[in-house]
Structures are given as C-alpha cells and as structure tokens.
Amino acid sequence: MTETFTSSTLDPLSLPSVTLEERGDLPECSAVYLAINGQDKVQYVGRSANLYRRWIQHHRLNDLSKGTGVRIAYLEVDADLLDEVEAALIEWFDPPLNGLRTTRVPAMKDLGETTLKCRLKVLMAERDLTQRDLVDAIGLSSNTISKLYGNRFKRVDIDTIEKLLNYFECPLEGRDGLFLLIEEAA
C-alpha cells in the first residue's frame, strides 16, 4: 500500500466493489475487504493474500447471502500489512459478523456412520509446507498441527479451524476443504 490512510477517514462506499453475485469478478490481489449490506453498513471485514480465491467459497457466504444488496468493497494492501490494516478496520467499524462463531464441526459421536478426515496433510503438500512452517505462520501449537496432520484428533477448537481456513483460503468441508466427511459402507 503506497498511500497512507486512517480507518476513521476511509469511506468504504468509495472503494472499488462488486455485488456478492459478481464476486467472481474480484481481482487476484492482496486486499482487505469489507462486506457491506444494502443499508451501507459494514457487516464483515477480512483480509486475503488473494481476494478472488478467498471469495470463491467464503465462510461467511451463507450469512451474507441472507441480506439484499450486499457488496464486497476492497482496499489493495501490501501482503505484509494485511493483518494490521484488517485489525484497524475491524476496530473502527465493529462489524457484527466479525467474531461471531458460526462454524460447527460435528462431534465424533454425532457423525454416525461417517468419518471426519482432516485434509491438512494434503493442503500442506500442495503448498510445499512443513509442519514447522505452518506453526510459525499461524501460531498454532506443533501438537495441534501434528494431530490434525496425522488425523489423530478427538476435537478441534473453532479458533483453530478459523485460523486454518483463513490461512489456506479453503472451504470447511469437501473435496477442496479442510475436512472431508466419508460415509462408511453398510
């Protein structure tokens, strides 16, 4: 980011934006983004090293789709400033969806004949990351990373899931997700 800004003078309505339905038109750039509802109120602030990829399947898509006229405004930011700018904008706008915990991973006993597999090993291999790289990058303990990597976990904290989803910019579940639900054959 070459120009200086302060969160108190930033007008989110003056930023480049697309509608939620047009999110496929977002650029591939590092940016801090603001989801703004039809009443021009900031609902969510986030950051991403690749804005386009982040919005392919955003973890707040269901929450935001409930509203009408939702736009995604964005501010291109140097990757090394993403965390700082995001934190300042969250503090200033106090968006209702930031900090709201909606992600739920079923408890093992709730899965019935289904097995929950963590795809962390695959996601790391695709990016040529070691467990140490991931520990250093997102601040989780090496024990937590090791258990998820080897599918030896009994439970997963929501904070851990959110950090991993944000880091890998992937959906919670599915073929490209952090977790995969595998139906057991009867």
C-alpha positions, 0 to 999 in steps of 0.5 A, a space after each residue: 500500500 503506497 498511500 497512507 490512510 486512517 480507518 476513521 477517514 476511509 469511506 468504504 462506499 468509495 472503494 472499488 466493489 462488486 455485488 456478492 453475485 459478481 464476486 467472481 469478478 474480484 481481482 487476484 490481489 492482496 486486499 482487505 475487504 469489507 462486506 457491506 449490506 444494502 443499508 451501507 453498513 459494514 457487516 464483515 471485514 477480512 483480509 486475503 493474500 488473494 481476494 478472488 480465491 478467498 471469495 470463491 467459497 467464503 465462510 461467511 457466504 451463507 450469512 451474507 447471502 441472507 441480506 439484499 444488496 450486499 457488496 464486497 468493497 476492497 482496499 489493495 494492501 501490501 501482503 505484509 500489512 494485511 493483518 494490521 490494516 484488517 485489525 484497524 478496520 475491524 476496530 473502527 467499524 465493529 462489524 457484527 459478523 466479525 467474531 461471531 462463531 458460526 462454524 460447527 464441526 460435528 462431534 465424533 459421536 454425532 457423525 454416525 456412520 461417517 468419518 471426519 478426515 482432516 485434509 491438512 496433510 494434503 493442503 500442506 503438500 500442495 503448498 510445499 509446507 512443513 509442519 514447522 512452517 505452518 506453526 510459525 505462520 499461524 501460531 498454532 501449537 506443533 501438537 495441534 498441527 501434528 494431530 490434525 496432520 496425522 488425523 489423530 484428533 478427538 476435537 478441534 477448537 473453532 479458533 483453530 479451524 478459523 485460523 486454518 481456513 483463513 490461512 489456506 483460503 479453503 472451504 470447511 468441508 469437501 473435496 477442496 476443504 479442510 475436512 472431508 466427511 466419508 460415509 462408511 459402507 453398510 
